[in-house]
Amino acid sequence: MRYAIQIYRSSGEYLYEDGWILAEELHYSPLILRRLAALGAIEPSGGRLSPWDVQKVDKILRLRRCLGVNLSAAVIIEELMERLDDMEQEISRGSRQGPRAPF
């Protein structure tokens, strides 16, 4: 299962042509963003976040809020959910290819 957010904006002034978004325009706590970067969950570049990082931050903060876990635990849960999603896709691709021949 994939989770996604849609970013609504009144103007594109903070969305760069390369698709990166100014972190300060998203109203995240700078401390949270620094912690997430230190944990390796996101990779900000020059004060900007990729849309993928924005999705991850939202998912992590939602997990933190809904499950009542700390930030580190929310990062671990998000990473495990991504791995599980990748495995499900891999299994799905394998089942569409048909049965494998025995060794």
N, CA, C and O atoms as a MOPAC input file, in Angstrom:
PM7 MOZYME 1SCF
protein

 N      0.84200 1    -1.15700 1     0.00000 1
 C      0.00000 1     0.00000 1     0.00000 1
 C      0.90000 1     1.23600 1     0.00000 1
 O      1.81300 1     1.33000 1     0.81900 1
 N      0.66000 1     2.16200 1    -0.88500 1
 C      1.43500 1     3.40600 1    -0.99200 1
 C      0.62900 1     4.54200 1    -0.40200 1
 O     -0.57700 1     4.64600 1    -0.62600 1
 N      1.29700 1     5.38600 1     0.34700 1
 C      0.68900 1     6.59800 1     0.86400 1
 C      1.27600 1     7.76400 1     0.10400 1
 O      2.46400 1     7.76600 1    -0.21600 1
 N      0.47000 1     8.73500 1    -0.18200 1
 C      0.95900 1     9.90200 1    -0.89600 1
 C      0.21100 1    11.12400 1    -0.41100 1
 O     -0.91700 1    11.02600 1     0.07400 1
 N      0.84400 1    12.27100 1    -0.54400 1
 C      0.18500 1    13.52300 1    -0.23000 1
 C      0.18200 1    14.37700 1    -1.47700 1
 O      1.02700 1    14.22100 1    -2.35900 1
 N     -0.75200 1    15.25800 1    -1.53800 1
 C     -0.76600 1    16.22700 1    -2.62100 1
 C     -0.46400 1    17.57200 1    -1.98700 1
 O     -1.05900 1    17.94000 1    -0.97400 1
 N      0.45500 1    18.29800 1    -2.58300 1
 C      0.83800 1    19.58900 1    -2.05200 1
 C      0.05300 1    20.65800 1    -2.80200 1
 O      0.21700 1    20.84200 1    -4.00800 1
 N     -0.79000 1    21.34400 1    -2.07400 1
 C     -1.55000 1    22.43800 1    -2.66300 1
 C     -0.81900 1    23.73200 1    -2.36200 1
 O     -0.30900 1    23.92100 1    -1.25700 1
 N     -0.76800 1    24.61000 1    -3.32800 1
 C     -0.09000 1    25.87700 1    -3.11900 1
 C     -0.79700 1    26.94200 1    -3.93700 1
 O     -1.32900 1    26.67600 1    -5.01500 1
 N     -0.78900 1    28.14100 1    -3.40400 1
 C     -1.43900 1    29.22500 1    -4.12600 1
 C     -0.53500 1    29.77900 1    -5.21400 1
 O     -1.00700 1    30.32000 1    -6.21300 1
 N      0.76400 1    29.63900 1    -5.01000 1
 C      1.70300 1    30.07800 1    -6.04800 1
 C      2.86600 1    29.10700 1    -6.05700 1
 O      3.10600 1    28.41200 1    -5.07000 1
 N      3.57900 1    29.05500 1    -7.15000 1
 C      4.70100 1    28.13400 1    -7.26100 1
 C      6.01300 1    28.75100 1    -6.84900 1
 O      7.07500 1    28.26700 1    -7.24100 1
 N      5.96300 1    29.81100 1    -6.06500 1
 C      7.19300 1    30.53500 1    -5.75200 1
 C      8.19700 1    29.72300 1    -4.95100 1
 O      9.39500 1    29.99200 1    -5.02700 1
 N      7.74200 1    28.73300 1    -4.18400 1
 C      8.68100 1    27.93700 1    -3.40800 1
 C      8.92200 1    26.56000 1    -4.01000 1
 O      9.67000 1    25.76800 1    -3.43600 1
 N      8.32500 1    26.25900 1    -5.12300 1
 C      8.58000 1    25.00600 1    -5.81700 1
 C      9.54200 1    25.29000 1    -6.96400 1
 O      9.19500 1    25.96300 1    -7.93400 1
 N     10.74400 1    24.76900 1    -6.83300 1
 C     11.76600 1    25.02600 1    -7.84100 1
 C     11.49000 1    24.22900 1    -9.10300 1
 O     10.74800 1    23.24700 1    -9.07600 1
 N     12.08400 1    24.64900 1   -10.19600 1
 C     11.89800 1    23.95500 1   -11.47400 1
 C     12.33300 1    22.50400 1   -11.40900 1
 O     11.78300 1    21.65300 1   -12.10800 1
 N     13.31900 1    22.22000 1   -10.56900 1
 C     13.79800 1    20.84100 1   -10.46500 1
 C     12.93100 1    19.98800 1    -9.54400 1
 O     13.24800 1    18.82400 1    -9.30200 1
 N     11.83200 1    20.55800 1    -9.02500 1
 C     10.90800 1    19.78800 1    -8.21100 1
 C     11.17000 1    19.86200 1    -6.72000 1
 O     10.41100 1    19.28900 1    -5.93800 1
 N     12.21600 1    20.54900 1    -6.30600 1
 C     12.52600 1    20.66500 1    -4.88900 1
 C     11.69900 1    21.77600 1    -4.26900 1
 O     11.29100 1    22.71000 1    -4.96100 1
 N     11.45100 1    21.68300 1    -2.97800 1
 C     10.58000 1    22.60400 1    -2.26300 1
 C     11.35600 1    23.21800 1    -1.10600 1
 O     12.09000 1    22.51800 1    -0.40700 1
 N     11.19900 1    24.51000 1    -0.90400 1
 C     11.84700 1    25.17000 1     0.22900 1
 C     11.25600 1    24.63400 1     1.52600 1
 O     10.04000 1    24.67200 1     1.71900 1
 N     12.10700 1    24.13800 1     2.41100 1
 C     11.64300 1    23.55200 1     3.66300 1
 C     10.91700 1    24.57900 1     4.52200 1
 O      9.93800 1    24.24900 1     5.19200 1
 N     11.38800 1    25.81800 1     4.50700 1
 C     10.76700 1    26.84100 1     5.35800 1
 C      9.32900 1    27.15800 1     4.94000 1
 O      8.54300 1    27.63400 1     5.75900 1
 N      8.98300 1    26.90700 1     3.70100 1
 C      7.62700 1    27.15400 1     3.23500 1
 C      6.65100 1    26.07100 1     3.68600 1
 O      5.43700 1    26.27000 1     3.63400 1
 N      7.16200 1    24.94700 1     4.12100 1
 C      6.30300 1    23.84000 1     4.52700 1
 C      5.93500 1    23.91300 1     6.00400 1
 O      5.10900 1    23.12700 1     6.46900 1
 N      6.51700 1    24.81900 1     6.73000 1
 C      6.19800 1    25.07100 1     8.13600 1
 C      6.49500 1    23.87800 1     9.03900 1
 O      5.79100 1    23.64800 1    10.02200 1
 N      7.53000 1    23.12700 1     8.70600 1
 C      8.00600 1    22.08600 1     9.60000 1
 C      8.94900 1    22.72600 1    10.59900 1
 O      9.59200 1    23.73400 1    10.30700 1
 N      9.02400 1    22.14600 1    11.75600 1
 C      9.97600 1    22.62300 1    12.75100 1
 C     11.39200 1    22.35100 1    12.24800 1
 O     11.69900 1    21.22700 1    11.85200 1
 N     12.26500 1    23.37300 1    12.25900 1
 C     13.64900 1    23.13900 1    11.83400 1
 C     14.33900 1    22.06300 1    12.67000 1
 O     15.17100 1    21.31200 1    12.16000 1
 N     13.99400 1    21.99200 1    13.94700 1
 C     14.58100 1    20.98000 1    14.82300 1
 C     14.19800 1    19.57500 1    14.36600 1
 O     15.03600 1    18.67400 1    14.33500 1
 N     12.93000 1    19.39600 1    14.01100 1
 C     12.46200 1    18.08300 1    13.52000 1
 C     13.20000 1    17.71700 1    12.23600 1
 O     13.64700 1    16.58100 1    12.07700 1
 N     13.32900 1    18.67300 1    11.32400 1
 C     14.02200 1    18.39800 1    10.06300 1
 C     15.48600 1    18.04500 1    10.29800 1
 O     16.02300 1    17.15000 1     9.64400 1
 N     16.13000 1    18.74300 1    11.22700 1
 C     17.54100 1    18.41300 1    11.55200 1
 C     17.64700 1    17.01200 1    12.14100 1
 O     18.56300 1    16.26300 1    11.80100 1
 N     16.70900 1    16.65100 1    13.02800 1
 C     16.72300 1    15.30700 1    13.61900 1
 C     16.49000 1    14.23500 1    12.56200 1
 O     17.16100 1    13.20300 1    12.55200 1
 N     15.53500 1    14.48700 1    11.67700 1
 C     15.25400 1    13.51100 1    10.61100 1
 C     16.45000 1    13.36400 1     9.68100 1
 O     16.74900 1    12.26300 1     9.22000 1
 N     17.13200 1    14.46500 1     9.40500 1
 C     18.33900 1    14.39800 1     8.57400 1
 C     19.43800 1    13.63200 1     9.31000 1
 O     20.14500 1    12.83000 1     8.70000 1
 N     19.58600 1    13.86800 1    10.60400 1
 C     20.60100 1    13.16200 1    11.38600 1
 C     20.30500 1    11.66600 1    11.45700 1
 O     21.22400 1    10.84800 1    11.49700 1
 N     19.02400 1    11.31300 1    11.47200 1
 C     18.63100 1     9.89900 1    11.49800 1
 C     18.72300 1     9.25200 1    10.11700 1
 O     18.56800 1     8.03800 1     9.98300 1
 N     18.97500 1    10.06400 1     9.09600 1
 C     19.10200 1     9.53300 1     7.73500 1
 C     17.77500 1     9.33700 1     7.02500 1
 O     17.72500 1     8.70700 1     5.96800 1
 N     16.69500 1     9.87100 1     7.59400 1
 C     15.38500 1     9.68400 1     6.99100 1
 C     15.17500 1    10.59000 1     5.78500 1
 O     14.47600 1    10.21700 1     4.84200 1
 N     15.77400 1    11.77600 1     5.80900 1
 C     15.64200 1    12.72200 1     4.69900 1
 C     17.01900 1    13.26400 1     4.34300 1
 O     17.96400 1    13.18500 1     5.12900 1
 N     17.10700 1    13.81400 1     3.14000 1
 C     18.36600 1    14.39300 1     2.68100 1
 C     18.10000 1    15.79000 1     2.11600 1
 O     18.00000 1    15.96900 1     0.90300 1
 N     17.98500 1    16.78800 1     3.01900 1
 C     17.75800 1    18.14700 1     2.52200 1
 C     18.98700 1    18.65600 1     1.77700 1
 O     20.11700 1    18.26000 1     2.06400 1
 N     18.74400 1    19.53000 1     0.82600 1
 C     19.84100 1    20.08600 1     0.04000 1
 C     19.65800 1    21.59800 1    -0.04700 1
 O     18.74600 1    22.08500 1    -0.71600 1
 N     20.52500 1    22.32900 1     0.63100 1
 C     20.47100 1    23.78400 1     0.57900 1
 C     19.15200 1    24.36000 1     1.06800 1
 O     18.63400 1    25.31200 1     0.48500 1
 N     18.60400 1    23.78600 1     2.14100 1
 C     17.34900 1    24.28000 1     2.67700 1
 C     16.12800 1    23.84800 1     1.89100 1
 O     15.03000 1    24.35800 1     2.11100 1
 N     16.31500 1    22.90800 1     0.97400 1
 C     15.20400 1    22.41800 1     0.16400 1
 C     15.02000 1    20.92800 1     0.38700 1
 O     15.96200 1    20.20700 1     0.71600 1
 N     13.76800 1    20.47700 1     0.19600 1
 C     13.42900 1    19.06600 1     0.31900 1
 C     12.85100 1    18.58200 1    -1.00200 1
 O     12.16200 1    19.32300 1    -1.70200 1
 N     13.13700 1    17.34700 1    -1.32700 1
 C     12.51700 1    16.75600 1    -2.51100 1
 C     11.06900 1    16.41300 1    -2.16200 1
 O     10.74600 1    16.24400 1    -0.98600 1
 N     10.20700 1    16.30800 1    -3.14600 1
 C      8.82200 1    15.89000 1    -2.86900 1
 C      8.77200 1    14.54500 1    -2.14300 1
 O      7.89300 1    14.31800 1    -1.31100 1
 N      9.71400 1    13.65700 1    -2.45900 1
 C      9.78500 1    12.35400 1    -1.78100 1
 C     10.06200 1    12.55000 1    -0.29400 1
 O      9.45000 1    11.88500 1     0.54200 1
 N     10.98900 1    13.46700 1     0.04700 1
 C     11.28500 1    13.75000 1     1.45000 1
 C     10.08600 1    14.36800 1     2.15700 1
 O      9.83200 1    14.06800 1     3.32300 1
 N      9.35000 1    15.22600 1     1.46100 1
 C      8.15300 1    15.83200 1     2.04800 1
 C      7.15200 1    14.73600 1     2.40300 1
 O      6.55400 1    14.77100 1     3.47800 1
 N      6.96700 1    13.77300 1     1.51800 1
 C      6.06400 1    12.66000 1     1.79900 1
 C      6.53800 1    11.87100 1     3.00600 1
 O      5.73800 1    11.49100 1     3.86200 1
 N      7.84300 1    11.62500 1     3.07400 1
 C      8.38500 1    10.86800 1     4.20600 1
 C      8.18700 1    11.60800 1     5.51600 1
 O      7.80300 1    11.00400 1     6.51700 1
 N      8.44500 1    12.91700 1     5.52100 1
 C      8.27100 1    13.70300 1     6.74600 1
 C      6.81700 1    13.63900 1     7.19300 1
 O      6.54400 1    13.41000 1     8.37100 1
 N      5.89300 1    13.83400 1     6.27900 1
 C      4.48200 1    13.77900 1     6.63900 1
 C      4.09500 1    12.41700 1     7.20100 1
 O      3.36700 1    12.33100 1     8.19000 1
 N      4.58300 1    11.35400 1     6.56900 1
 C      4.26200 1    10.00500 1     7.03200 1
 C      4.85000 1     9.75800 1     8.42500 1
 O      4.18100 1     9.20000 1     9.29400 1
 N      6.09000 1    10.17300 1     8.63100 1
 C      6.75500 1     9.98300 1     9.93100 1
 C      6.03200 1    10.76300 1    11.01900 1
 O      5.80300 1    10.23800 1    12.10900 1
 N      5.67200 1    12.00400 1    10.73600 1
 C      4.97600 1    12.81500 1    11.74300 1
 C      3.58400 1    12.25400 1    12.03300 1
 O      3.11100 1    12.31600 1    13.16800 1
 N      2.92500 1    11.70500 1    11.00000 1
 C      1.61900 1    11.08200 1    11.21300 1
 C      1.75800 1     9.82700 1    12.07600 1
 O      0.95400 1     9.61000 1    12.98300 1
 N      2.77200 1     8.99900 1    11.80200 1
 C      3.01000 1     7.80700 1    12.62300 1
 C      3.28200 1     8.20400 1    14.07000 1
 O      2.76900 1     7.59300 1    15.00800 1
 N      4.08400 1     9.22100 1    14.22300 1
 C      4.43400 1     9.70400 1    15.56800 1
 C      3.18000 1    10.14500 1    16.31600 1
 O      2.98800 1     9.80500 1    17.48300 1
 N      2.34700 1    10.89300 1    15.64200 1
 C      1.13300 1    11.42400 1    16.26700 1
 C      0.11900 1    10.30800 1    16.54400 1
 O     -0.43900 1    10.23800 1    17.64000 1
 N     -0.11700 1     9.45200 1    15.57500 1
 C     -1.16000 1     8.42000 1    15.70400 1
 C     -0.77200 1     7.28100 1    16.64100 1
 O     -1.60700 1     6.76900 1    17.38800 1
 N      0.49300 1     6.89000 1    16.59800 1
 C      0.92700 1     5.75200 1    17.41400 1
 C      1.52500 1     6.16700 1    18.75600 1
 O      1.70200 1     5.33500 1    19.64600 1
 N      1.83300 1     7.45500 1    18.89800 1
 C      2.40300 1     7.93400 1    20.15600 1
 C      3.83200 1     7.46700 1    20.38100 1
 O      4.26600 1     7.31100 1    21.52200 1
 N      4.56700 1     7.24400 1    19.28900 1
 C      5.95600 1     6.80300 1    19.41300 1
 C      6.89400 1     8.00300 1    19.23000 1
 O      6.49000 1     9.05300 1    18.73000 1
 N      8.12900 1     7.82900 1    19.63800 1
 C      9.08600 1     8.92400 1    19.46200 1
 C      9.53700 1     8.99200 1    18.00400 1
 O      9.19800 1     8.12900 1    17.19500 1
 N     10.29800 1    10.02300 1    17.68700 1
 C     10.70200 1    10.26300 1    16.30900 1
 C     11.54200 1     9.12700 1    15.73900 1
 O     11.34500 1     8.72300 1    14.59300 1
 N     12.46900 1     8.61500 1    16.52300 1
 C     13.31600 1     7.51200 1    16.05300 1
 C     12.48900 1     6.27300 1    15.72100 1
 O     12.72800 1     5.61400 1    14.71000 1
 N     11.52600 1     5.96300 1    16.56800 1
 C     10.66500 1     4.80300 1    16.32200 1
 C      9.81000 1     5.01500 1    15.07600 1
 O      9.60300 1     4.08900 1    14.29200 1
 N      9.31900 1     6.23300 1    14.90200 1
 C      8.50600 1     6.53200 1    13.71900 1
 C      9.32800 1     6.37200 1    12.44100 1
 O      8.81300 1     5.89700 1    11.42800 1
 N     10.60400 1     6.76500 1    12.48100 1
 C     11.48900 1     6.59300 1    11.32500 1
 C     11.68200 1     5.11100 1    11.02000 1
 O     11.61900 1     4.69600 1     9.86300 1
 N     11.91500 1     4.32100 1    12.05500 1
 C     12.09900 1     2.87600 1    11.87200 1
 C     10.83400 1     2.24700 1    11.29200 1
 O     10.91300 1     1.43100 1    10.37400 1
 N      9.67400 1     2.61900 1    11.82000 1
 C      8.40400 1     2.07800 1    11.32200 1
 C      8.20900 1     2.44900 1     9.85400 1
 O      7.80400 1     1.61300 1     9.04600 1
 N      8.50100 1     3.71200 1     9.51000 1
 C      8.34700 1     4.14400 1     8.12000 1
 C      9.26800 1     3.36400 1     7.19900 1
 O      8.86200 1     2.97600 1     6.10400 1
 N     10.50800 1     3.12800 1     7.62700 1
 C     11.45600 1     2.37000 1     6.81000 1
 C     10.98500 1     0.92900 1     6.63400 1
 O     11.09300 1     0.36900 1     5.54400 1
 N     10.46500 1     0.32900 1     7.70400 1
 C      9.95400 1    -1.04400 1     7.60700 1
 C      8.73000 1    -1.11300 1     6.69100 1
 O      8.57100 1    -2.07500 1     5.93900 1
 N      7.87500 1    -0.10400 1     6.75300 1
 C      6.71400 1    -0.06400 1     5.86500 1
 C      7.16200 1     0.03500 1     4.40800 1
 O      6.57000 1    -0.60400 1     3.53900 1
 N      8.19000 1     0.82100 1     4.13000 1
 C      8.71300 1     0.94200 1     2.76500 1
 C      9.28300 1    -0.39200 1     2.28500 1
 O      9.04500 1    -0.80800 1     1.15100 1
 N     10.04000 1    -1.05900 1     3.16400 1
 C     10.59900 1    -2.37300 1     2.80000 1
 C      9.49400 1    -3.37000 1     2.49200 1
 O      9.56400 1    -4.11000 1     1.51100 1
 N      8.47100 1    -3.37900 1     3.34500 1
 C      7.35600 1    -4.28600 1     3.14500 1
 C      6.65600 1    -3.99100 1     1.82000 1
 O      6.29600 1    -4.91200 1     1.08600 1
 N      6.46500 1    -2.71700 1     1.51900 1
 C      5.84400 1    -2.32700 1     0.25500 1
 C      6.69300 1    -2.78900 1    -0.92900 1
 O      6.16000 1    -3.28700 1    -1.92100 1
 N      8.01900 1    -2.62500 1    -0.82500 1
 C      8.91400 1    -3.08300 1    -1.89100 1
 C      8.81500 1    -4.59500 1    -2.08800 1
 O      8.79600 1    -5.07900 1    -3.22000 1
 N      8.75300 1    -5.33900 1    -0.97800 1
 C      8.64500 1    -6.79600 1    -1.07300 1
 C      7.31900 1    -7.20900 1    -1.69200 1
 O      7.27500 1    -8.13800 1    -2.49800 1
 N      6.23600 1    -6.52600 1    -1.32200 1
 C      4.93200 1    -6.82900 1    -1.90200 1
 C      4.93600 1    -6.58900 1    -3.41100 1
 O      4.36800 1    -7.37300 1    -4.17000 1
 N      5.57800 1    -5.50600 1    -3.83800 1
 C      5.66800 1    -5.23500 1    -5.27500 1
 C      6.49700 1    -6.29300 1    -5.98500 1
 O      6.16300 1    -6.71900 1    -7.09000 1
 N      7.57500 1    -6.71300 1    -5.34500 1
 C      8.42800 1    -7.74600 1    -5.92900 1
 C      7.66400 1    -9.06200 1    -6.06900 1
 O      7.77500 1    -9.74300 1    -7.08900 1
 N      6.90200 1    -9.41100 1    -5.05800 1
 C      6.09600 1   -10.63800 1    -5.10200 1
 C      5.04100 1   -10.52100 1    -6.19500 1
 O      4.79000 1   -11.46800 1    -6.94000 1
 N      4.43300 1    -9.35200 1    -6.27500 1
 C      3.40700 1    -9.12500 1    -7.29800 1
 C      3.99700 1    -9.26300 1    -8.70300 1
 O      3.38500 1    -9.87300 1    -9.57900 1
 N      5.17400 1    -8.69900 1    -8.91100 1
 C      5.83200 1    -8.82000 1   -10.22300 1
 C      6.15600 1   -10.27700 1   -10.51800 1
 O      5.99500 1   -10.73000 1   -11.65100 1
 N      6.60600 1   -11.00600 1    -9.51800 1
 C      6.94800 1   -12.41100 1    -9.70200 1
 C      5.74100 1   -13.25900 1   -10.03400 1
 O      5.83400 1   -14.18400 1   -10.84000 1
 N      4.60900 1   -12.95700 1    -9.42200 1
 C      3.40700 1   -13.75400 1    -9.69000 1
 C      2.84900 1   -13.47100 1   -11.08000 1
 O      2.19500 1   -14.33200 1   -11.66600 1
 N      3.09700 1   -12.27400 1   -11.61600 1
 C      2.63700 1   -11.95800 1   -12.97100 1
 C      3.50300 1   -12.64300 1   -14.02400 1
 O      3.05600 1   -12.86900 1   -15.14900 1
 N      4.73900 1   -12.97200 1   -13.66300 1
 C      5.65300 1   -13.60900 1   -14.61000 1
 C      5.39400 1   -15.10200 1   -14.71600 1
 O      5.92300 1   -15.76500 1   -15.60900 1
 N      4.60100 1   -15.62100 1   -13.82900 1
 C      4.28900 1   -17.05500 1   -13.86100 1
 C      5.22500 1   -17.82900 1   -12.95300 1
 O      6.14700 1   -17.26000 1   -12.36800 1
 N      4.99000 1   -19.11700 1   -12.83500 1
 C      5.82500 1   -19.94500 1   -11.95600 1
 C      7.24900 1   -20.08000 1   -12.49500 1
 O      7.49400 1   -20.08400 1   -13.70100 1
 N      8.15700 1   -20.18800 1   -11.55500 1
 C      9.56300 1   -20.36600 1   -11.93000 1
 C      9.85300 1   -21.84500 1   -12.16000 1
 O      9.23900 1   -22.73100 1   -11.56600 1
 N     10.80100 1   -22.06400 1   -13.03500 1
 C     11.22400 1   -23.44100 1   -13.29200 1
 C     12.06900 1   -23.93000 1   -12.12000 1
 O     12.82500 1   -23.15100 1   -11.54000 1
 N     11.95100 1   -25.21200 1   -11.76300 1
 C     12.78000 1   -25.72700 1   -10.65600 1
 C     14.25200 1   -25.72000 1   -11.05400 1
 O     14.59700 1   -25.71200 1   -12.23500 1
 N     15.08600 1   -25.72300 1   -10.05900 1
 C     16.53400 1   -25.65900 1   -10.29700 1
 C     16.96200 1   -26.76500 1   -11.15600 1
 O     18.14600 1   -26.88100 1   -11.47000 1

